[in-house]
Amino acid sequence: MKLLRVGTAGQERPALLDAGGVLRDLSGLVPDVDGALLADEGALGRVRAAAEGGELPALDQAGLRIGPPVARIGKVVCIGLNYHDHARETGAQPPAEPVVFFKAADTVVGPNDTVLVPRGSTRTDWEVELAVVIGRTARYLESAADGLAHVAGYAVAHDVSEREFQMDRGGTWDKGKNCETFNPLGPWLVTADEVPDPQALSLRLWVNGELKQDGTTAEQIFPVGEVVRYVSQFMALYPGDVINTGTPAGVAFGQPEPKPYLRAGDVVELEIDGLGRQRQELGQA
């Protein structure tokens, strides 16, 4: 299923995109798309049955904003340097263990919402990523297969980053990763049954119409199941939590000087096979 949330920010309603591309209203069936729904196999079964039975009312998509596909996200865990080609372009050695950092849940915005270039920023960068959404509480998982069994679904994420704040201002990466609007997510949460192999997905990103990233999750150093297993050794993962699993080569930081960092007025578009497409215009904070 392709689950999503539509409406003005803070007032989104749950919806589903059916096999014919028609947007269907779920608000009469479930209160929202959130961790509670993703953990409830009975509720998900009722949504699936209603969709297959043609019972859901259609919504007019014209002018309707798409919000993040998951409400009330508990945490956004991120994995750095998780693609062989990205490590090569930045001159970094592939890590022996996953590089883990966090984004605040309030960085998450809709897939087509404005992304704000922070005040004082000269090195705002792009990163298309596969996002994993957790569907079952995960603690101390024993295998990568067990990790995959705890995944509710997948989405497109844009891990926007400010490289000066991240690299040159001291401390951890958090300063360059947690600026307002720095995690567009969606348009859809595609349930795991529709993504048979998360290591066989193509990711692409354009800036002002120019293709910048064209990669595949086959290049991941730590595959999705292993990432979930690994993270569960250090923290509990709850339904509705999100893991951004890293970006392929092609970011501005890896380009020769002068590096083409983002500025207000730029347009970024990104997509992952089967998971939908995002489009953001850059504004000034």
C-alpha positions as CSV (number, residue, x, y, z in Angstrom):
1,M,0.0,0.0,0.0
2,K,1.0,3.6,-0.5
3,L,0.0,5.5,2.6
4,L,0.2,9.3,2.9
5,R,-1.1,12.3,4.7
6,V,-2.7,15.3,3.0
7,G,-3.8,18.8,4.1
8,T,-2.4,21.9,5.6
9,A,0.6,21.5,8.0
10,G,-0.6,20.2,11.4
11,Q,-4.0,19.3,10.0
12,E,-3.2,16.5,7.7
13,R,-5.7,13.6,7.1
14,P,-4.7,10.0,6.4
15,A,-5.0,8.8,2.8
16,L,-4.1,6.1,0.4
17,L,-3.0,6.1,-3.2
18,D,-4.7,3.2,-4.9
19,A,-3.5,1.0,-7.7
20,G,-5.2,3.3,-10.3
21,G,-3.5,6.4,-9.0
22,V,-6.6,7.7,-7.3
23,L,-6.2,9.4,-3.9
24,R,-8.5,7.8,-1.3
25,D,-9.6,9.2,2.1
26,L,-8.8,7.0,5.1
27,S,-10.1,9.4,7.8
28,G,-13.3,7.4,8.2
29,L,-11.3,4.3,8.9
30,V,-8.2,5.3,10.9
31,P,-7.3,8.5,12.8
32,D,-3.9,8.9,11.2
33,V,-0.9,7.2,9.7
34,D,1.4,6.9,12.7
35,G,3.2,4.4,14.8
36,A,0.0,3.2,16.4
37,L,-1.4,2.3,13.0
38,L,1.8,0.7,11.7
39,A,2.0,-1.5,14.8
40,D,-1.7,-2.7,14.4
41,E,-1.8,-5.5,11.9
42,G,-5.6,-5.7,12.3
43,A,-6.1,-2.0,11.4
44,L,-3.7,-2.3,8.4
45,G,-5.6,-5.3,7.3
46,R,-8.9,-3.3,7.4
47,V,-7.3,-0.5,5.4
48,R,-6.1,-3.0,2.8
49,A,-9.4,-4.7,2.5
50,A,-11.3,-1.4,2.1
51,A,-8.8,-0.4,-0.6
52,E,-9.2,-3.6,-2.5
53,G,-13.0,-3.6,-2.1
54,G,-13.3,-0.1,-3.5
55,E,-14.9,1.2,-0.3
56,L,-12.8,4.3,0.2
57,P,-14.1,7.7,-1.0
58,A,-11.9,9.6,-3.5
59,L,-10.2,12.9,-2.7
60,D,-9.7,15.7,-5.1
61,Q,-5.9,16.0,-5.4
62,A,-6.0,19.5,-7.0
63,G,-4.1,22.0,-4.8
64,L,-3.9,19.5,-2.0
65,R,-0.7,19.6,0.0
66,I,1.1,16.4,0.8
67,G,2.5,16.2,4.3
68,P,5.0,13.8,5.8
69,P,3.6,10.3,5.4
70,V,4.1,9.5,9.1
71,A,2.7,11.5,12.1
72,R,4.3,11.9,15.5
73,I,7.6,10.5,14.6
74,G,9.5,9.6,17.8
75,K,13.1,9.9,16.4
76,V,14.9,10.2,13.1
77,V,18.1,8.0,13.2
78,C,20.6,8.7,10.4
79,I,23.4,6.6,9.0
80,G,26.4,8.5,7.6
81,L,28.9,7.4,4.9
82,N,26.8,4.3,4.1
83,Y,27.5,4.1,0.3
84,H,30.8,2.9,-1.2
85,D,30.7,5.5,-3.9
86,H,29.9,8.4,-1.5
87,A,32.8,7.4,0.8
88,R,35.1,7.4,-2.3
89,E,34.0,10.8,-3.5
90,T,34.5,12.4,0.0
91,G,37.9,10.7,0.4
92,A,36.7,8.8,3.5
93,Q,37.5,5.2,4.4
94,P,34.4,3.0,4.5
95,P,33.5,2.8,8.2
96,A,34.0,-0.4,10.1
97,E,30.6,0.1,11.8
98,P,27.7,2.3,10.9
99,V,28.1,6.0,11.6
100,V,25.0,6.9,13.6
101,F,23.6,10.4,14.2
102,F,20.2,12.0,14.8
103,K,17.9,14.5,13.3
104,A,15.2,16.0,15.5
105,A,11.7,14.9,14.5
106,D,10.7,18.5,14.0
107,T,13.0,18.8,11.0
108,V,10.6,16.6,9.0
109,V,8.4,18.4,6.5
110,G,6.3,17.4,3.5
111,P,8.0,16.3,0.3
112,N,7.2,19.5,-1.6
113,D,7.4,22.0,1.2
114,T,9.9,24.9,1.1
115,V,13.4,24.1,2.4
116,L,15.0,27.0,4.2
117,V,18.7,27.9,3.7
118,P,19.8,28.8,7.2
119,R,21.0,32.3,8.0
120,G,24.7,32.6,7.5
121,S,24.8,29.4,5.4
122,T,27.1,29.2,2.4
123,R,27.4,25.4,2.2
124,T,23.8,23.9,2.2
125,D,23.9,20.5,0.5
126,W,21.6,17.9,-0.8
127,E,21.3,14.1,-0.1
128,V,18.7,11.8,-1.5
129,E,18.2,8.8,0.9
130,L,16.1,5.7,1.4
131,A,14.1,6.1,4.7
132,V,13.0,3.1,6.7
133,V,9.9,3.4,8.9
134,I,9.8,1.0,11.9
135,G,6.6,-1.1,12.4
136,R,7.4,-3.2,15.5
137,T,9.4,-2.4,18.6
138,A,13.0,-3.5,18.1
139,R,15.5,-4.2,20.9
140,Y,18.7,-6.2,20.5
141,L,17.8,-7.8,17.3
142,E,19.9,-10.8,16.4
143,S,20.0,-10.8,12.6
144,A,19.6,-8.7,9.5
145,A,16.6,-10.8,8.6
146,D,15.1,-9.9,11.9
147,G,15.8,-6.2,11.2
148,L,13.8,-6.4,7.9
149,A,11.0,-8.1,9.8
150,H,10.6,-5.0,11.9
151,V,10.2,-2.6,8.9
152,A,6.8,-1.3,8.2
153,G,7.7,0.4,5.0
154,Y,9.9,2.8,3.0
155,A,9.9,6.4,1.9
156,V,12.0,9.0,0.1
157,A,14.0,11.3,2.4
158,H,16.0,14.4,1.7
159,D,18.8,14.7,4.3
160,V,19.5,18.4,3.8
161,S,22.8,19.3,5.4
162,E,24.9,22.5,6.1
163,R,28.5,21.4,5.7
164,E,30.2,24.3,7.5
165,F,27.9,23.9,10.5
166,Q,28.5,20.1,10.3
167,M,32.2,20.0,9.8
168,D,33.8,23.3,10.9
169,R,31.9,24.6,13.9
170,G,33.0,22.1,16.5
171,G,31.3,19.2,18.2
172,T,29.2,16.6,16.5
173,W,27.3,16.8,13.1
174,D,24.1,17.9,14.8
175,K,24.5,21.6,14.0
176,G,24.6,20.9,10.3
177,K,21.8,18.4,10.3
178,N,19.0,19.9,12.4
179,C,18.2,23.2,10.8
180,E,14.5,23.9,10.2
181,T,12.9,22.0,7.3
182,F,16.1,19.8,6.8
183,N,14.2,16.5,6.4
184,P,11.5,16.4,3.7
185,L,9.9,13.0,3.8
186,G,7.5,11.2,1.4
187,P,5.3,11.5,-0.6
188,W,4.3,8.0,0.4
189,L,5.0,5.4,3.0
190,V,5.2,2.3,0.8
191,T,4.5,-0.8,2.9
192,A,7.3,-3.4,3.0
193,D,5.4,-6.0,1.1
194,E,5.6,-3.8,-2.0
195,V,9.4,-3.4,-1.7
196,P,10.7,-7.0,-2.1
197,D,14.4,-6.0,-2.1
198,P,15.4,-2.7,-0.5
199,Q,18.9,-3.3,-1.9
200,A,17.7,-3.0,-5.5
201,L,16.4,0.6,-5.6
202,S,17.6,3.4,-7.8
203,L,17.9,6.9,-6.2
204,R,18.2,10.1,-8.2
205,L,18.4,13.8,-7.4
206,W,18.4,16.9,-9.6
207,V,19.2,20.5,-8.9
208,N,17.7,23.1,-11.2
209,G,17.0,20.3,-13.7
210,E,20.6,19.0,-13.7
211,L,21.1,15.4,-12.5
212,K,23.4,15.3,-9.5
213,Q,22.9,11.9,-7.9
214,D,22.2,8.7,-9.7
215,G,22.8,5.8,-7.4
216,T,21.5,2.5,-6.2
217,T,21.0,1.0,-2.7
218,A,23.1,-2.0,-3.9
219,E,26.0,0.3,-3.1
220,Q,25.1,0.5,0.6
221,I,28.0,-0.6,2.9
222,F,25.5,-1.7,5.5
223,P,22.2,-3.0,4.0
224,V,18.9,-2.0,5.5
225,G,18.3,-5.2,7.6
226,E,21.8,-4.9,9.1
227,V,21.3,-1.1,9.8
228,V,18.1,-1.9,11.8
229,R,19.7,-4.7,13.7
230,Y,22.8,-2.6,14.5
231,V,20.9,0.4,15.7
232,S,18.7,-1.8,17.9
233,Q,21.8,-2.7,19.9
234,F,22.1,0.9,21.1
235,M,18.5,2.1,21.4
236,A,15.0,0.9,21.3
237,L,13.2,1.5,18.0
238,Y,9.5,2.1,18.2
239,P,6.7,2.0,15.5
240,G,6.8,5.2,13.6
241,D,10.6,5.8,14.1
242,V,12.5,6.7,10.9
243,I,16.0,5.6,9.8
244,N,17.6,7.6,7.0
245,T,20.0,5.0,5.5
246,G,22.6,7.2,3.8
247,T,23.2,8.9,0.4
248,P,25.0,7.8,-2.8
249,A,27.7,9.8,-4.5
250,G,27.0,13.2,-6.1
251,V,26.6,15.6,-3.2
252,A,28.0,19.1,-3.5
253,F,30.5,18.4,-0.8
254,G,32.2,15.8,-3.1
255,Q,32.4,18.1,-6.1
256,P,35.5,20.1,-7.2
257,E,35.8,23.7,-6.3
258,P,33.8,25.9,-6.6
259,K,31.3,23.5,-5.0
260,P,27.8,24.1,-6.2
261,Y,26.0,24.4,-2.8
262,L,22.4,25.3,-2.7
263,R,21.0,28.9,-2.5
264,A,17.6,30.4,-2.1
265,G,15.7,30.1,-5.4
266,D,17.2,26.7,-6.3
267,V,14.9,23.8,-7.1
268,V,15.7,20.3,-5.9
269,E,13.9,17.2,-7.2
270,L,14.5,13.7,-6.0
271,E,13.0,10.2,-6.4
272,I,13.4,6.6,-5.6
273,D,12.0,3.8,-7.8
274,G,8.5,2.9,-6.6
275,L,8.6,5.3,-3.7
276,G,7.6,8.6,-5.4
277,R,9.1,11.9,-6.1
278,Q,9.8,15.1,-4.1
279,R,10.2,18.8,-5.3
280,Q,11.4,21.6,-3.1
281,E,12.1,25.3,-3.8
282,L,14.8,26.7,-1.6
283,G,13.9,29.8,0.5
284,Q,15.8,31.9,2.9
285,A,15.4,31.5,6.6
